[in-house]
């Protein structure tokens, strides 16, 4: 017999991400004529594309026994969602929405192991985003992901 298990809180996180996606889908209905029109290439079209860019980001500190999870819905037109939303949106735009492509900062981080797991799920320029990574501590996380996961600052 095979048993499959999920980490505690996984269903809750999936539910929160699904609720955020449903909220966004219902909050901004698109008129049928606009949905069928050919894509625009003007600056106004770029601003409209940014309006559809969103990520639900979470930061979990600790392991599964002592997890402390925080999350926020990061929107980029206008930037909102957490205290560093403007910087996070600029970094994501320059990286094409790929958290892994954000330039790494030089930082001197301690070698103290205090695991931090980050997750980002949503849509960026029409693509689905699903990113998860565990870092040895918050300093390394900030050096590698910029301000995208700066929820508690």
KOLLUM-331644 format. One record per atom (N, C-alpha, C): residue in three letters; x, z, y. Coordinates in steps of 0.1 Angstrom, whole numbers, plus 2048, in hexadecimal, padded with zeros to 3 digits. Each point is the difference from the previous one (the first is absolute). Layout:
<nodes>
ALAXZY...
</nodes>
This chain:
<nodes>
UNK8088007F4UNK7F880080CUNK80980080CUNK7FD7F880AUNK8077FF80DUNK7F980680BUNK806809808UNK7FA80680BUNK8077FB80DUNK7F87FD80AUNK8057FC80DUNK7FC80B80AUNK80A804808UNK7FD80A80AUNK8057FB80EUNK7FA80580AUNK8057FD80EUNK80480D807UNK8097FE809UNK80580C808UNK7F4806807UNK80080E802UNK7F6807807UNK7FF7FA80EUNK7F47FD804UNK7FD7FB80EUNK8007F1801UNK8047F97F5UNK8017F1800UNK7F27FB803UNK7F68057F9UNK7F27FB802UNK7FC80380EUNK80380B806UNK7FC80480DUNK8067F680AUNK80D7FD7FEUNK8077F780AUNK7FA7F27FFUNK7FD7FC7F3UNK7FA7F27FFUNK7F2800807UNK7F980B7FFUNK7F3801806UNK80180080FUNK80A806806UNK80280080EUNK8047F2805UNK8087F97F9UNK8047F3803UNK7F47F77FFUNK7F88017F6UNK7F47F87FEUNK7F680280CUNK7FF80D803UNK7F780480BUNK8057FA80EUNK80D800802UNK8057FA80CUNK7FE7F1800UNK8027F97F5UNK7FD7F2800UNK7F27FD802UNK7F68087FAUNK7F27FE802UNK7FC80280FUNK80680A806UNK7FD80380EUNK8047F5808UNK80C7FA7FEUNK8057F5808UNK7F87F47FEUNK7FB7FD7F4UNK7F87F57FDUNK7F3800807UNK7FA80C801UNK7F3802806UNK80180180FUNK80B805805UNK80280380FUNK8017F4808UNK8057F57FBUNK8027F4808UNK7FB7F47F9UNK7F37FE800UNK7FB7F37FAUNK8047F4807UNK8037F57F9UNK8057F4806UNK7F47F6800UNK7FD7FB80CUNK7F57F6800UNK8037F47F7UNK7F57FB7FAUNK8027F57F6UNK8077F4806UNK7FC7FC80CUNK8077F4806UNK80F802802UNK80480C804UNK80F803801UNK8068007F3UNK7FA8057F5UNK8068017F3UNK8027F27FAUNK7F77F6804UNK8027F37FBUNK8097F7808UNK80380480CUNK8087F8809UNK80F7FF7FBUNK8067F5805UNK80E7FE7FCUNK80980B807UNK80B8057FAUNK80880A806UNK8067FB80DUNK801809809UNK8057FD80EUNK80F803800UNK8087FA809UNK80E803801UNK80380580EUNK7F6803808UNK80380580DUNK80480F800UNK80580580BUNK80380F801UNK7F38087FDUNK7F57FC804UNK7F38077FDUNK7FE8017F1UNK8047F67F8UNK7FE8007F2UNK80A80A7FAUNK80C801806UNK80A80A7FBUNK7FA80E802UNK7FA80380CUNK7FB80D803UNK7F48037F6UNK7F87F67FDUNK7F58027F6UNK8068037F2UNK80B7F97FDUNK8068037F3UNK80580E7FFUNK80680580BUNK80580E801UNK7F480A7FEUNK7F47FC804UNK7F58097FFUNK7FC8027F1UNK8047F77F8UNK7FD8017F2UNK80B8077F8UNK80C803807UNK80B8067F9UNK7FE80F800UNK8008067F4UNK7FE80E7FFUNK8078057F3UNK80480C800UNK8068067F5UNK7FB80F7FFUNK7FC8047F4UNK7FE80E7FEUNK80D8067FBUNK807809807UNK80D8057FCUNK7FE80F7FCUNK8078047F6UNK80180E7FCUNK80E8047FDUNK80280D803UNK80D8067FDUNK7FD80C7F8UNK8068017F4UNK7FF80B7F7UNK80D8077FFUNK80180D804UNK80C8087FFUNK7FF8097F3UNK80B8007F9UNK8008097F4UNK7FD7F87F3UNK8008077F5UNK7FC7F97F4UNK7F18027FDUNK7FC7FD7F4UNK7F28007FDUNK7FA80E7FFUNK80980A7FFUNK7FA80E7FFUNK7FF80680EUNK8087FB80AUNK7FF80680DUNK7FE7F580BUNK7F87F77FDUNK7FE7F4809UNK7F980480DUNK8057FB80BUNK7FA80180DUNK7FE7F1805UNK7F47FB800UNK7FE7F2804UNK7F97FF80DUNK8067F7809UNK7F97FD80DUNK7FF7F1800UNK7F57FC807UNK7FE7F1801UNK7FA7FD80DUNK8017F3804UNK7FA7FB80CUNK7FD7F17FFUNK7F77FB807UNK7FC7F2800UNK8087FA80CUNK80A7F87FEUNK8087FA80AUNK7FA7F2804UNK7FB7FF80CUNK7FB7F4806UNK8097FB80BUNK8017F3801UNK80B7FB80AUNK7FA7F880CUNK7F37FF802UNK7FB7F980CUNK7F4807805UNK80280A809UNK80C806805UNK8068097F6UNK80D804802UNK8068097F6UNK7FA80D801UNK7FC8057F4UNK7FA80D7FFUNK8008057F1UNK7FF80C7FEUNK8008067F2UNK80880C7FFUNK80C800806UNK80880C800UNK80980080DUNK80880B801UNK80780280DUNK80A7F5803UNK8057F87F6UNK80A7F6803UNK7FB7F27FCUNK7F37FE802UNK7F97F47FCUNK8067F4807UNK80380180DUNK8057F4807UNK80D7FB7FAUNK80A80A7FEUNK80D7FC7FAUNK7FE7FB7F2UNK7F78067F8UNK7FE7FC7F2UNK7FB7F2800UNK7F67FD808UNK7FA7F2801UNK80B7F6804UNK808803809UNK80B7F7805UNK80A7FE7F4UNK80380A7F9UNK80A7FF7F5UNK7F97F77F4UNK7F48037FEUNK7F97F87F5UNK7FE7F1804UNK7FD7FE80DUNK8007F2805UNK80D7F87FEUNK80B807804UNK80D7FA7FFUNK8047FE7F1UNK7FA8087F7UNK8047FE7F2UNK7F57F87F8UNK7F67FB807UNK7F67F87FAUNK7F78087F7UNK7FE80D803UNK7F88087F8UNK8068067F4UNK80D7FD7FDUNK8078057F4UNK80880C804UNK7FC80C7FBUNK80680C803UNK80F8007FBUNK8027F97F5UNK80E7FF7FBUNK8097F8809UNK7FB7F8808UNK8087F7809UNK80380780EUNK7FB80C802UNK80380780DUNK80F8037FFUNK8077FD80BUNK80E803800UNK80380F7FEUNK80A8037F8UNK80380E7FDUNK80880580CUNK7FD80D804UNK80780780AUNK80C8077FAUNK80A801808UNK80C8087FCUNK7FC80F803UNK8018087F6UNK7FD80E801UNK8088097F7UNK80380C804UNK8078097F8UNK7F680A7FAUNK7FD7FE7F3UNK7F68087FAUNK80680A7F6UNK7FA80C7FFUNK80680A7F7UNK7FD7FB7F1UNK8078057F7UNK7FE7FD7F2UNK7F78097F9UNK7F7807808UNK7F68097FAUNK7F57F87FAUNK7FC8037F4UNK7F67F87F9UNK7F2807803UNK7F87F9808UNK7F3804804UNK7F87F3800UNK7FB7FC7F4UNK7FA7F27FFUNK7F47FE809UNK8007F3805UNK7F57FC809UNK7FC7F27FAUNK7F37FF7FDUNK7FA7F37FBUNK7F77FA80BUNK8037F4803UNK7F87F980AUNK7F87F57FAUNK7F47FE805UNK7F77F57FBUNK7FA7F980DUNK7FF7F37FFUNK7F97F880AUNK7F87F57F9UNK7F3800803UNK7F77F67FAUNK7F77FB80BUNK7FE7F3800UNK7F77FA80AUNK8027F1801UNK7FE7FA80CUNK8027F2802UNK8087FD80CUNK8097F67FEUNK8097FD80BUNK8007F0801UNK7FC7FA80BUNK7FF7F2801UNK7FA7F97F4UNK7F58057FCUNK7F97FA7F5UNK8058047F2UNK80B8077FFUNK8058037F3UNK7FD80F7FCUNK7FE8027F3UNK7FE80E7FCUNK80E8077FFUNK80180C805UNK80C808800UNK7FE80C7F7UNK8098027F7UNK80080B7F7UNK80F8057FEUNK80480A807UNK80E805800UNK80080E7FCUNK8098047F7UNK80280E7FCUNK80F8027FDUNK80580B805UNK80E8037FEUNK80380F801UNK8088057F8UNK80480E801UNK80E801805UNK80280980AUNK80D802806UNK80580E7FDUNK80D802800UNK80580E7FDUNK7FC80A80AUNK7FF7FC80DUNK7FB80A80AUNK7FB7F880CUNK7FA80780AUNK7F97FA80BUNK80A7F9809UNK80C804801UNK80A7FA809UNK8037F27FAUNK8027FE7F4UNK8027F37FAUNK7F47F7801UNK7F48067FFUNK7F47F8802UNK7FF7FA80EUNK80380980AUNK7FF7FB80EUNK80B7F5802UNK80C8027FAUNK80B7F6802UNK7FC7F27FAUNK7F88007F5UNK7FD7F47F9UNK7F37FA804UNK7F6808805UNK7F37FA803UNK7FD80080FUNK809805809UNK7FD80080EUNK7F580A803UNK7F77FC809UNK7F5809804UNK7F37FE7F9UNK7FF7F77F6UNK7F47FD7F9UNK7FA80D7FAUNK8088097FAUNK7FB80C7FAUNK80380C808UNK8017FF80DUNK80380B809UNK7F2807803UNK7FA8077F7UNK7F3805801UNK80180E806UNK80A8087FEUNK80080E804UNK80980280CUNK8047F6808UNK80880180BUNK7F880080D
</nodes>
